[in-house]
Amino acid sequence: MAVANVSAHDAASTHDDHDHEHHDNFITKYIFSTDHKMIAKQYLVSGIFWAFIGGFLSVLFRLQLGFPDMDMSFLRPILGGWIDATGKLDPTFYLALVTMHGTIMVFFVLTAGLSGTFSNFLIPLQIGARDMASGFMNMLSYWFFFISGVIMFASLFLEKGPASGGWVVYPPLSALEQAIPGSGLGMTLWLVAMVFFIASSLMGGINYITTVINLRTKGMSFSRLPLTIWAFFLTAVIGLLSFPVLFSAALLLVFDRSFGTSFYLSDIYIGGEALPNTGGSAVLYQHLFWFLGHPEVYIVLLPALGITSEVIATNSRKPIFGYKAMIISMLGITILSFVVWAHHMFVSGMNPFLGSIFMFLTLIIAVPSAVKVFNYLTTLWRGNLRFTPGMLFSIGLVSFFISGGLTGIFLGNSAIDIQLHDTYFVVAHFHLVMGAASFFGMLAGVYHWFPKMFGRMLDEKLGYVHFWLTFIGVYLVFFPMHYIGIAGFPRRYYSWTNFSFSDMYTDLNMFVSVAAIVTFVAQFIFIFNFFYSMYKGRKASANPWQSNTLEWTTPINPGHGNWVGEIPSVYRWPYDYSKPGSKEDFIPQTVPLSATPESNLPHEEKLVQLEKEIMAEDGEVLVTNESNESK
């Protein structure tokens, strides 16, 4: 690890004229802000709002699945005409609930809410930059996301309902307005909202990549970046390469819907009448969608894994095990995520030989994932563990990543997947490995960096209650679904009572619904804790977790520009915890190697002289422990 005159600190120094006094009014500070920290908070609050909406939609359709004969007239003030005269939920609206739940949770919560919050908040703070490379583009990124959310939210109130073709919106169902009510204006608004969302994601991704490459402070070489930054950086790369493909898929779908083209349509009959469309292929859409769809799994998962790496290392008081292996595994996941998309399409009629190739690549991606799990467990092993709420949520992520990942091995095998495809086994798998794991990573990040965001601490006892109710609840919801799926019950079905073979699972399904409702209600503990602590929480110290990374060297409530005075330089990697010989169990990245001779490793001693020369060139005065004692 070279002493870092390798970074682009000079670029960052253009932000370094510290008469950085922004005299903002309410509009420019809280609404159209260009400060990355405020934009991160905007993403976070928006993500919490959308998580509530998405969770509430899931409660509605779980009520239908768990209690299909229940009178739902009490929901008529909310759902209006979608509850019929007999008190039953309209089957068409059930499909809309499932569609909007998936869209909201995958894109608006786990993509924008997670990456938008923590990439914005942590990248400048952890690499030592005043702000993002382009504050204006950063602001635009959020407001494009906001517009996207407004359009999607408005579609919930349409007379014929929102999009209802599943969150993957496969044609021809989504391409023909006459197919189902939700394929009308609701589907059009879904596509328009996604175009704005994709534009937002691309602007954010370009900004994240540019900032990490160009605005690192002096000493912050790539080999000294926290794993959070590696995760956000590679996530941005994946999004930048895959989201344009989803845009092209949506654009062609708009053409088929509105301009009479036949990219996805051919040989369609409705009511016995043949449509004029010929030559298209619905499978083409599946290829385009899943070329984004599977990288999207890692777009939501990698940031959560990066957050978990930081939280586990900090609260284990140990260096992260296998730092380079963690980076290599994330690089491997980034590359492999682009060559496994067709494992979602084993039942689409693809050539079995091609299916075997995708099966092989899918099983290979388990290797870097297993490396990460092994490194988390070995970091925890014999550590001086501090069970903060953030630490518990990080350990919960590891648990879900293991249990959900194991079922992925089954689904990656084409012979088994053909039997399990579109059953509740798939629902259980991806909700554990992608949904719950990423959600827990997001919550771990909120609990860990809340003091830096708001200068106050979240209530720890409420955090513990929130964790245990959510952790147990998630397993009670999704573990039974594996058995239901193995029995063959398909997903997206409105009722369990239509088939005799599924009657035996009525009680189990009712149990899942009750667990889902209790888990949803438990999230109000977090919402209360979050907003109450924002104003009334115990005031935080400058570095409450005794962490090594740069964000904890800023003032407790940093202004626009982050640091008062010069940006600190970096002299070591971010995981010097419990280093043998050190007087403290943590050594921040800003402490020179020259100042800690008692704990330096042999290879670090070789860097001390080079470090002194660089500091002399910069006119810095080294204060060692010995010089302090002589005074």
Secondary structure as the mmCIF struct_conf table of DSSP 4:
data_model
#
loop_
_struct_conf.conf_type_id
_struct_conf.id
_struct_conf.beg_label_comp_id
_struct_conf.beg_label_asym_id
_struct_conf.beg_label_seq_id
_struct_conf.end_label_comp_id
_struct_conf.end_label_asym_id
_struct_conf.end_label_seq_id
BEND BEND1 ALA A 4 ALA A 4
BEND BEND2 SER A 7 SER A 7
HELX_RH_AL_P HELX_RH_AL_P1 HIS A 9 SER A 13
TURN_TY1_P TURN_TY1_P1 THR A 14 HIS A 15
HELX_RH_AL_P HELX_RH_AL_P2 PHE A 26 PHE A 26
HELX_RH_PI_P HELX_RH_PI_P1 ILE A 27 ILE A 31
BEND BEND3 PHE A 32 PHE A 32
HELX_RH_AL_P HELX_RH_AL_P3 HIS A 36 GLY A 66
TURN_TY1_P TURN_TY1_P2 PRO A 68 ASP A 69
BEND BEND4 MET A 70 MET A 70
HELX_RH_3T_P HELX_RH_3T_P1 SER A 73 LEU A 75
HELX_RH_AL_P HELX_RH_AL_P4 ARG A 76 LEU A 79
HELX_RH_3T_P HELX_RH_3T_P2 GLY A 80 TRP A 82
STRN STRN1 ILE A 83 ILE A 83
TURN_TY1_P TURN_TY1_P3 ALA A 85 THR A 86
BEND BEND5 GLY A 87 GLY A 87
HELX_LH_PP_P HELX_LH_PP_P1 LYS A 88 LYS A 88
STRN STRN2 LEU A 89 LEU A 89
HELX_LH_PP_P HELX_LH_PP_P2 ASP A 90 ASP A 90
HELX_RH_AL_P HELX_RH_AL_P5 PRO A 91 THR A 103
HELX_RH_PI_P HELX_RH_PI_P2 ILE A 104 GLY A 116
HELX_RH_AL_P HELX_RH_AL_P6 THR A 117 ILE A 127
TURN_TY1_P TURN_TY1_P4 GLY A 128 GLY A 128
BEND BEND6 ARG A 130 ASP A 131
BEND BEND7 ALA A 133 ALA A 133
HELX_RH_AL_P HELX_RH_AL_P7 GLY A 135 SER A 155
TURN_TY1_P TURN_TY1_P5 LEU A 156 PHE A 157
TURN_TY1_P TURN_TY1_P6 GLU A 159 LYS A 160
BEND BEND8 PRO A 162 PRO A 162
BEND BEND9 GLY A 165 GLY A 165
TURN_TY1_P TURN_TY1_P7 GLY A 166 VAL A 169
TURN_TY1_P TURN_TY1_P8 PRO A 171 ALA A 175
TURN_TY1_P TURN_TY1_P9 GLU A 177 ALA A 179
HELX_RH_3T_P HELX_RH_3T_P3 PRO A 181 SER A 183
BEND BEND10 GLY A 184 GLY A 184
HELX_RH_AL_P HELX_RH_AL_P8 LEU A 185 ASN A 214
HELX_LH_PP_P HELX_LH_PP_P3 ARG A 216 THR A 217
TURN_TY1_P TURN_TY1_P10 LYS A 218 GLY A 219
HELX_RH_3T_P HELX_RH_3T_P4 PHE A 222 ARG A 224
BEND BEND11 LEU A 225 LEU A 225
HELX_RH_AL_P HELX_RH_AL_P9 LEU A 227 SER A 258
BEND BEND12 PHE A 259 PHE A 259
BEND BEND13 PHE A 263 TYR A 264
BEND BEND14 ASP A 267 ASP A 267
STRN STRN3 TYR A 269 ILE A 270
TURN_TY1_P TURN_TY1_P11 GLY A 271 GLY A 272
STRN STRN4 GLU A 273 ALA A 274
BEND BEND15 PRO A 276 PRO A 276
BEND BEND16 GLY A 279 GLY A 279
HELX_RH_AL_P HELX_RH_AL_P10 ALA A 282 SER A 316
TURN_TY1_P TURN_TY1_P12 ARG A 317 ARG A 317
BEND BEND17 LYS A 318 LYS A 318
HELX_LH_PP_P HELX_LH_PP_P4 PRO A 319 ILE A 320
TURN_TY1_P TURN_TY1_P13 PHE A 321 GLY A 322
HELX_RH_AL_P HELX_RH_AL_P11 TYR A 323 LEU A 336
TURN_TY1_P TURN_TY1_P14 SER A 337 PHE A 338
BEND BEND18 VAL A 339 VAL A 339
HELX_RH_3T_P HELX_RH_3T_P5 TRP A 341 MET A 345
TURN_TY1_P TURN_TY1_P15 PHE A 346 GLY A 349
HELX_RH_AL_P HELX_RH_AL_P12 PRO A 352 ILE A 364
TURN_TY1_P TURN_TY1_P16 ILE A 365 ILE A 365
HELX_RH_AL_P HELX_RH_AL_P13 ALA A 366 LEU A 380
TURN_TY1_P TURN_TY1_P17 TRP A 381 ARG A 382
HELX_RH_AL_P HELX_RH_AL_P14 PRO A 389 GLY A 412
BEND BEND19 ASN A 413 ASN A 413
HELX_RH_AL_P HELX_RH_AL_P15 SER A 414 LEU A 420
TURN_TY1_P TURN_TY1_P18 HIS A 421 ASP A 422
STRN STRN5 THR A 423 THR A 423
HELX_RH_AL_P HELX_RH_AL_P16 TYR A 424 PHE A 430
HELX_RH_PI_P HELX_RH_PI_P3 HIS A 431 ALA A 436
HELX_RH_AL_P HELX_RH_AL_P17 ALA A 437 PHE A 454
BEND BEND20 GLY A 455 GLY A 455
STRN STRN6 ARG A 456 ARG A 456
HELX_LH_PP_P HELX_LH_PP_P5 MET A 457 ASP A 459
HELX_RH_AL_P HELX_RH_AL_P18 GLU A 460 ILE A 486
TURN_TY1_P TURN_TY1_P19 ALA A 487 GLY A 488
HELX_LH_PP_P HELX_LH_PP_P6 PHE A 489 PHE A 489
STRN STRN7 PRO A 490 PRO A 490
TURN_TY1_P TURN_TY1_P20 ARG A 491 ARG A 492
BEND BEND21 TYR A 494 TYR A 494
BEND BEND22 TRP A 496 TRP A 496
TURN_TY1_P TURN_TY1_P21 THR A 497 ASN A 498
HELX_RH_3T_P HELX_RH_3T_P6 SER A 500 TYR A 505
HELX_RH_AL_P HELX_RH_AL_P19 THR A 506 LYS A 536
BEND BEND23 GLY A 537 GLY A 537
HELX_LH_PP_P HELX_LH_PP_P7 ARG A 538 ARG A 538
STRN STRN8 LYS A 539 LYS A 539
HELX_LH_PP_P HELX_LH_PP_P8 ALA A 540 ALA A 540
BEND BEND24 ALA A 542 ASN A 543
TURN_TY1_P TURN_TY1_P22 PRO A 544 TRP A 545
BEND BEND25 THR A 549 THR A 549
HELX_RH_3T_P HELX_RH_3T_P7 LEU A 550 THR A 553
BEND BEND26 THR A 554 THR A 554
BEND BEND27 ILE A 556 ASN A 557
TURN_TY1_P TURN_TY1_P23 HIS A 560 GLY A 561
BEND BEND28 ASN A 562 GLU A 566
HELX_LH_PP_P HELX_LH_PP_P9 ILE A 567 SER A 569
BEND BEND29 ARG A 572 ARG A 572
BEND BEND30 PRO A 574 PRO A 574
STRN STRN9 TYR A 577 TYR A 577
BEND BEND31 SER A 578 SER A 578
TURN_TY1_P TURN_TY1_P24 PRO A 580 GLY A 581
BEND BEND32 LYS A 583 ASP A 585
STRN STRN10 PHE A 586 PHE A 586
TURN_TY1_P TURN_TY1_P25 GLN A 589 THR A 590
BEND BEND33 VAL A 591 VAL A 591
HELX_RH_3T_P HELX_RH_3T_P8 LEU A 593 ALA A 595
TURN_TY1_P TURN_TY1_P26 PRO A 597 SER A 599
HELX_RH_AL_P HELX_RH_AL_P20 PRO A 602 GLU A 617
TURN_TY1_P TURN_TY1_P27 ASP A 618 GLY A 619
HELX_RH_AL_P HELX_RH_AL_P21 ASN A 625 SER A 630
#
